[in-house]
Amino acid sequence: MEKLNNLNIRAKLTLIMGFTATVALFLAISAMVANEYLSQRRAATTQLSSLAEVIGWNSTAALAFGDPKAANETLSALKSRPGIVGAYVYSKTGKVFGEYCTDYPPMSPVDSNLITALVVGKSQFDEEMLYKSGLTEWLPETVEKILPNVSKSLNLTSNHEIARYDQQGRLHLLRLITLDGEPAGVIHLIDDLERLGATLRTYYAIAATIVLISLAFVLFLSSKLQKVFSAPLFSIMEAMKSVSKAKDYSTRVKKTSNDEFGILVDQFNDMLSEIHNRDIQLADYREHLEQQVVLRTTELSKKNEELEVALRRVLEAKEAAEAGSKAKSEFLATMSHEIRTPMNGVLGMTELLLGTELNDRQRRFSKTIQKSGDALLTIINDILDFSKIEAGKLELEIHHFDLRELLEETVELLAERAHAKGLELSAALPVNLQMKVRGDSNRLRQVLVNLLGNAIKFTHQGEVVLRITVETQTRDNLELRIEVTDTGIGISNDNLTRIFDAFSQADGSTTRKYGGTGLGLAISSQLVKLMGDTLTVESVLDQGSTFSFNLSLDRQANDTDGAVHTQKSLHNLRVLIIDDNATNREILHNQTHSWGMRGRLAYSGEMALQMLHDAAAQNEAYEIVLLDWHMPGMDGIEVARHICSDPHIPTPQVVMLSSAAFDEEAAKAANVGIHRYLTKPVRQSVLHDCLATLTMASTKSEKVFSTTQTSIKNATHSSVRILLAEDNLVNQEVAIAMLGNNPNYSIDVAQNGYQSVEAFFENDYELILMDCQMPEMDGFEAARKIREHEQLQGNNRHIPIIALTANIQKGVQDKCRAAGMDDYLSKPFSQVQLQQKLNRWLTQKQYRSRPEATAMNTEFKSSSILEQEALDKIRMLQRPNMPSILAKIIHLYLETSPDLMKAVLDATERNDSASLHEAAHSLKSSSANLGAIGLANLCKELEEKGKQNTFDTAPHLIKCIETEYKSAFSALSGELDKIANA
Ligand code: ADP
């Protein structure tokens, strides 16, 4: 079957048609042959029957006369009959009467019983007889047929004959011979039907020939006819082949008929034309696409070229911009240097001039020069900062600082300005929160000074408040909200949006009235942006403004929450806060409350007196009164006087807070029972220590402090040799003049780096002031050379080198440090600033040369008896023509510290840890305030011991403290003398 499937259509069609024709022919010829065969047989039977009749009739006489010879002769006549191979004549009894035989093996005669049956007739021909006749063996198939209905079968031959074929295909015919209607015998003829076979063979030959001829004809026809089917298919196939080979879809198959093949051809052609059309379209598209690609490629390469040109230009522009930016920043550095250097001359000389004998007119002129110089310096600084912002060069410098210190300092710095205008300036800071952080303190101070300065400038009455609130705090970070609020002129909505733009002010008239460059807020907002937030403002015209921003600062590693130590003696003390200003009341209340004091508030003198009376009546008199000086109606002095003179009011410790001139207040205070006097805004630590000292020294009688004025010039260092390396003659002059105020300083001047190095080699200096930018060899190089020399000498000597530079660019400080310089002073500097630096470094040097007298641990070894910086800080608070604050504080210390020292010794003796802790803490903080850092550190150690209740090493520590205390005490006494002698 598979083979058949694999044949081609042509072969299949031929095969199908050939097979069909063969089958048809075969069937037809078979029918014909069968028919012929049957006709021949019938004809043979008829002929044999006729012959048997003739022979039978001829034999009747022989039978009648019992003449077998005659019968045989009759039979022998059959010789002429081809095909008769045997003939018998039986008598009525069934015996053979005559016979004729050819050389054919003689046939045995039939059983006599059968003959008898034939003779007797059908009625006696029963089954049994048949069996007896042995006919069943002779003609078994006949018998089988006869058996069911023998008589009927016998009836078929009305002539009383039976014709049957034997197994060899011979025809036997038995016929009854009658004589005169009576059975006389039976004739039996046997025909071998050889003629019939020959005829049939001829027939078969003819049929085969016909079949062959027909087949050949059929094949011929089928080969012709199959083309009707296969031709269209082949033509489609051919077309397909050629299409697939040549890809020529324009080829078409010729349609030759309208039948299914015609439809197939049509559809095939349709398909081809469809493909052809698609091909054409595709070709069109391709062509179009190619054109587009060519077009786009051209465009692209054009664009590419343009891009390359643009890129080249951008690169050139970038290089130019970078060069420009570099040039700009270099220009800024130079400008900064160039402008600040003459400013140093102007301001320094003016300061010196003011220190000389001048008549009033000259002093006024000089002060005007100084003020103008300061203002000019501020403007220059603003412009430089702004240029730096413009050049993208402004970066923050991150370092450790105490935020509380910075905020309090800044507010103090501006306090005078505010108080001069009669404004309240207060700082509402979170109480009891350590704020040791990392950030750019200078830039933060700049922003705060600008905001507070503006607030003071644009406020005529009321208050200016710096308020800090903690948004979030973690161990590592502080998120603060910083607000500067004033009750000033406010800003109109129109102007709110543009005040942060450079050079813009609320309006023209403001410029005239208030002055200013309009740069401050632009710089501040940029700085706040650098710090990570946005400076915003809310303002109502004529009511005031609030500038605010958020500040996120990393905390220093050792900074801890709430670590501010509170004096136990303050706990539960009743304090009355009397102030007309609500913000101040709130601040003071928060502070005292956080120290465990029980505070009540009074907004006027009258109210306060009433409260004092009430409290006394209830036996709950106030131990402390915090009293504001300037209040409407009854002022602070008046209130104090009432308290002092009223016998019904138990005299509390009165602390006067004021911004007014110190000497006047102090004098008044002496008469009205004011125990302490603090200048507003009061630092939290100052207030705390003041209250703590008051409570501890409450038994002592109060004194009014010396009003002798102190001067910063008084920090003396005998025979101190200083090298000043400075090329600029004016600056030389300024520095020499500033240093020359102190007779203990001897100053050598070097004109450049080389000279300074040589001078260092040749002389023994205590300190070098090194200008950074000098001809031939600059200050950095000179410092490096000096350090190298020191190292080569290997004698552990380290001379302090303080860099002087007018270049305020970022990184200069690092550059100085890298060159081996110890400190940095930015020009123009004031005499105070210069002296501070000298004090710091000369003191440290002194200490380094000191033998290690005390048994302090290494931490303490690096500190001095008195750190001048701490004293300087107090000196900075000094107002002109006021009693010396430093003297006052030292005096207080000298007065109270012996008791504290005694308390420390007693507590140690008694092993009283609580008292020890308290006394040591008190001594520590008051000593630290006056710069006795060594003593403060020892006290801190002792305080810890008291806290932990460990007294084992205390005696040794106490010894050290005693020694250090004595040194500090005498050093401070010396300071007091110096102030008195100044
Ligand atoms: P300057 O103060 O030098 O003019 P600023 O940039 O600091 O420059 O301020 C810009 C302008 O914003 C000021 O001129 C003023 O009109 C307005 N301004 C700033 N702060 C305040 C304030 N606290 N109250 C009212 N107006 C203010």
Residues whose N, C-alpha, C, O or C-beta is under 5 A from the ligand:
A	BS01	ADP	N454 A455 F458 G488 G490 I491 I499 S504 Q505 A506 D507 T510 G515 G516 T517 G518 L519 G520 L521 A522 S545
